[in-house]
């Protein structure tokens, strides 16, 4: 009989992750006999995801068992794997914080809003340390980079951060007209800040094909292509970042790597197309609509006994690495994944070993080992990696020490801050907002 | 007989350094019999400093010999010590670059202007490598931090960077009413970015005395004290930096460590007193006037045979560490100095070993060894050290690779840059200016 696992999913009602993960769990042969505990503070969403899981399992005859809880500790105690996909306060509080930022002169909001997330991550990691010390924490909720670093430094909990951004190289292949199956790529950096160090087509360096596309076809593409909100990979913005820093930014990276591409809707449209990319007020609205549709799809399947779940959620493993990684660990099946793990041994030279980086890693029954890579070019290190690290350390420190001064020091570093008064104005409103109780109770 | 040295001084006509150094050289018993070669591209200033040296030597009966040259190599070949105090293009080009920056929206100019300096440093260090490989380079001209790091990484030349900013702790003692002789302090960081880790009065921690002064006497001091241009040590700005980051900023540090204290003359006046501190248009004008007075003093002594040099330049060793360090090396007299040297062994943990830091070091006949210090507080590391390092690496990379893209990537990081067009506008004017020939000829 295969090994079985106890898996806790925090924020199981997550509109972005939950249905796909449930389907991946149900179809994973290696997880037969395992037990999954769903946890969410939103009881309605929790009930639905639990019902969906039961329905899919029933249709497939999968040997999984489920339970549900609104208590965090129930989803952690004694677990082998804990998956954290939770967004503290949900999308509504995220959007409210964004509006608050905009009222104080921060277009599309401030990253300081991530502090609540990071404090919750720490609560989870500490609870794992206490009641499930052998568990692996799989971190999908953002901010993966800063959050995983904070947990790594402050607890003994073993963390793997996961994201799908690295698949962006497939979009490059697609736009270049190369079959994905013939293309491979390596990218490394920090989560949402990864740079493609190798890009091969049939084993040969394919960067020259990108250069040729830029020279001969890019302008026409930008003129005629109508990108969807998430379609930033071959944007004018990404290409400009490549030209300035020397490696192609992958996945979510182009969304963030150049401030001047993002300082207004006008800039965003210039660099990311007519919707202004993922993070504009237009693109983000579409993303939220898609998330709401996901929830509706789940409702449809759950509320309608005659609808087969499998007709909506095809029984195929998704691109999501979460379940395959659990399978690799549980059944000691070595495989290479794109992971966010501590920079042990200096996989990215020049950064602390307790900083969580994104790189390739081999996962097996013993855990995860990062794959050493050639040193990143100096141009990437000085141009983008060190500045991004500087920003990260400031918010990590703010979340760790959680005082008004540390929050202020962080916000003062935001290049959009024009005065101390502006920063204080935002912080005062943010910290006194009734919905920010979670941060407030952590303040020292 | 004591050892003797051959010393080359580049930029010997420097209004800030030259007279004081000449006097220090002449009175140093340990340097008897040594030979000094003055080099400057400004022949008038060169002649005057040479004449001053001859005059002081004559009055003192000092056993030093001098020569002068306008050729760089003459001041380097075969030397034991090379002192670089030169400012490429002099104050006039520095001021012209500042005006140019202001026309493009950069109040008080852009640090990119330092690139010309750094390229010249590299030329000097490479020449030392070629024609005086055993020489020590003593670097007084700015930017010491970035420039010494660049030379350390790109050449084998041994460099010590020197500054007087660390004496700022004496101003703290003075304002607190403590005799300087009873006070000791340690400060560490990067040049012009040093933080006081220890402050003792009669051997006891005297930080509480600073805290008490802030509580009870600071407001009155700021209301009534009329600071001179260089008098930033106990400014409202320095105290605010201390409160935000937890250690007192020393010397030149308060001038730079908080952007919001420096974004307008109004801010500068609020934080640094009625002149707006050293770097305001008012304070800097006074500094330039003082420098011009230095030149006039030298002229007065040199042009007037009846004036005794010693009446103007008292025969007492100044605070400048340059000559004592040469003496320590030449005659193997171990002593502790405040130096800028590579971060070997990780004196400041978490930064590269080839980054030049400012710390205490023991100098003797074997060279210089940094003194290990307790780790800097996380608050300083994340709040100010990493962000400053990020800035430094970007300008070091720009100077090293010297392409339009690297200059642009650097200027885009300046928080005052509002658009790519603004950065390009400045760069185009700067790079095409006839006075910027030195940078232009280095562009790759």
Interface residues (C-beta under 8 A of the other chain):
Chain A: X243 X244 X245 X258 X259 X260 X263 X350 X352 X378 X379 X381 X382 X383 X386 X387 X389 X390 X393 X394 X396 X397 X400 X401 X405 X406 X408 X409 X412 X413 X415 X417 X418 X419 X420
Chain B: X243 X244 X245 X258 X259 X260 X263 X350 X352 X378 X379 X381 X382 X383 X386 X387 X389 X390 X393 X394 X396 X397 X401 X405 X406 X408 X409 X412 X413 X415 X417 X418 X419 X420
